[in-house]
Amino acid sequence: MNNLDATDLKILLALIRDPRIQVGELSDAVGVARNTAQTRVRRLIRTGVLRSGGREVDLEAVGYDVVAFVTIEVSHRELDGVVGALRLIPQVLEVHEISGRGDVWCRVVATDTHNLQSSLRQVLRIKGVIRTETVLALHTHIPYRTEPLISGLSNSASAGR
């Protein structure tokens, strides 16, 4: 894990909860001087912990460098309960109900394979989970992005004028 102290973690949490927070509000929320908050945010950006304009946390930079995609087969009567239980597992980043093979798809992060195994065991203990299939991500070639879509919409809107 990167050398993050309690203040760094409070700053990250405040930025996750309110990406539009101003530096003055951030310093108040964290309980540090404005200059300290600003310096810390700049350092977090410089070290790669924060990216995308300083508002998105790079999980790999804070020690969560194992990414897995888990397809879960669920007893349909238990679907809502399964989703609710998945929400309580911090390593579960996303949950989607899907068509095709399986019923639910999750993106899960972990610090190492032992941490991943622990998370997967939590998933398997959820009432209504029948079976899971896990695929590890080896490398991210294109991270989650929306800019190309919005750019295309913007170009279409401009051309329509």
N, C-alpha and C positions, 0 to 999 in steps of 0.2 A: 504494500500500500504506500502511496505517496506520503510524504511527511506532512500530513494534515493534522493540525491541532484542533482543539474544541472550538476555537473562534472560527477557523476555516470552515469547519463542518456546519456551524451555525449560519455562516454567510451562505454556503451552498444551499442549505435548507430554506433560508429566506428567499433566495433567488428562484428556487424551484417552486415555492408556494406563490410567489408574486414576481414573475419575470420582469414586470414594468416598474418595480420598486426603484426609487431614486436613492442615490448614495446617502443623502441625509437621513432618509427613512430607514435605510439599511443599517446605518450606524446606530440609530436609536433602537431598532429591533434587536440588534446583536449586543448592544451595550458597550460599544467602543467609540472612539473619536472618529469624526468624519474622515480625516486623513488616513487613519488606520484602516478603515473600511475600504477606502479607495485604493490604498497601497496593496491590501490583501487581494482585492478583486483583480488588480493588474497582475499581481504575481500568479494568481490562479489561471489567468488567461495565458501568461507567458509560459507557464509550465505545462500547459495543455489540459489542465483539469477542467477549465471552462473553455468552451468553443462556441461557435456560431454567435458572434457578437457578445460573448461573455454571459450568456444566459442558459446555456445547455451544458450539463455535466457529461464529461467523457468518462464513462464507467470503467473503461479499461485503465485509465490513468489513476483511478482510486482503488484499483485492485480487483475489479470484477472483469477478468479477461477471458473467462469461459462463457461462451454464448451457445445456448441450445434451443432447438425448436422442438416442442413436445406436442405430439398429436395424442389426444385423449379420447377413448371410447367411453361413453357415459350412458348409464341407464337414464332414458329420457325423462322419467318422472322425477329424477334427482338433479336435473340440469341446473336449476336455479340455486340449489344448495351447493353444487359443485363449484359454480361460478363464485358464489359468496365465499366459499372456503379458499379458493384460489386467490381471492382478493386479500386474504390475510397472510399470504406467504410473500415476504418482502422481495424475494428474488424473482417473482413472477412480474414481468414488466408489461405484458400485453396478454389479453385473452380474447379470442375471436371464436364465435360459433361458425362452423364451416360446413360446406357440403362435401360429398365425396367420402373418402376413407376417413373414418373418425368423426367426431362430433365437435370437438373443441381443439383449438390450436393455441399454444402459448409460446411466448418468447421468454426464456428464463436465463438469468445470468448467475455466475458463481465465481468464487475466488479460485477454485481449483476443482478437480474432478471429485474429490471427497465431499466438498461443499455441494456440488451438483447432485451427487448421489443422495445426500441428506435431503435436499429439496425434492428430488424425485420420489423418495420414500414418503415424504409428507403428502405429495400428490396422490400416491397409491393408497394412502390410508383414508382418503376422503370417501365418505359414504356416497356410492353411486358411480365411482370410477371403476370401470371394468378392466381396462388395460391401457397402457401407454406405449408410444413409440417415440424414441428420442433420437434426434439428429444433431450432431455438433457442428457448429459453424467453424470453419478453419480460417477463413479470412473474409473481411468485409470489403468488397470491391466498390460498391456503391452504397453509402449509408442512407438512411431514411432521408428523403428530400422532398420538398414541395416547390422549390424555386422554378424548375422547368415548367411545371404545370401553370403556375401563376404567371410566369413570363409569357407563355403561349396565350393565355387568356388576355393578358395585357396587350400583346401584339394584335390579337384578333379584334379587341375593342378599339384599339387605335386605328386599325385599318378600316373599321366600319364607320368611322366618323366622316 
